[in-house]
Amino acid sequence: MRTRQLATTGPRVSALGLGCMGMSALYGDADRAESIATIHAALEAGVTLLDTGDFYAMGHNEMLIGEALRAAPAARREQALVSVKFGALRGPDGGWTGYDGRPAAVKNFAAYSLQRLGVDHIDVYRIARLDPDVPIEETVGAIAELVEKGYVRHIGLSEVGAETIRRAAATAPIADLQIEYSLISRGIEDRILPTTRELGIGITAYGVLSRGLISGHFTRDRQLAANDFRSFSPRFQGENLDHNLGLVDALRRISEQKGVSVAQLAIAWVLSRGEDIVPLVGARTRERLSEALGALDVTLDEGDLAAVEAAVPADAAAGDRYPAMQMAHLDSEH
């Protein structure tokens, strides 16, 4: 497994990371045993970066990862680097009520995450979205105190824009920015990516398959469960879905010529964007994990890249990345 550096001061991680959210929440029901087997298969394949959030099914995802790590061979457990997002507030009904980046809350969230994960430190810790009522300097400063005490190894950011990145980096060393980046979500290329590269901050890219939309497996007639985020995501609705799956059809013609899957082509494109970018794959099964890992063997030359970007130009997607209420919480300029 190839490795990449999250930042000049950050950890070295596998070229692909595993996003574990879908094993607990937002994409319909998941199989616990298969989820744990998938985490073990990822570790066995050399994947080191495991990504979660303390609000994924209200702590369930952290406990799932903790269980998987305890059951893994010691050598594999020790290689794992866990990235945790915090700050999202939820009610008993699962609803979203805002974000809390106050220093006292940061330390409180961390205490609970350490317990649920069953670890003595968190490798990368980051607020999930900017708290509009708390300066980023205060939130990052609180994480820096956790770093000093050994509870956190590296500070990350999530879904913030260039100005916020600069302010955070002036407060403490930032290992990486986690943000959506894929063939159909390329907004970071204008200001955010140049800023992280100027400051030596890595990128962990989530949504590289746009929640399965450009995986090659999603069909127009697929019925989504009520607890599946995609059932109300704009890109999966009506004419938007028809348009976006048309883009996938164009990608499929290229992938077939190369003898790879659509998902592998889409992941390989993200991998091609730079050594400072680590794609997170949201595989929930060993089968999907194996397919994603196959992207590491896909080489895209200049002709391939030109063909892919002609098939799916920047801003080609129909519909926003999130529903309007969630888009209002973003600070990412994309």
Order of alpha helices (4+ residues) and beta strands (2+ residues): beta-beta-beta-alpha-beta-alpha-alpha-beta-beta-beta-alpha-beta-alpha-beta-alpha-beta-alpha-beta-alpha-alpha-beta-alpha-alpha-alpha
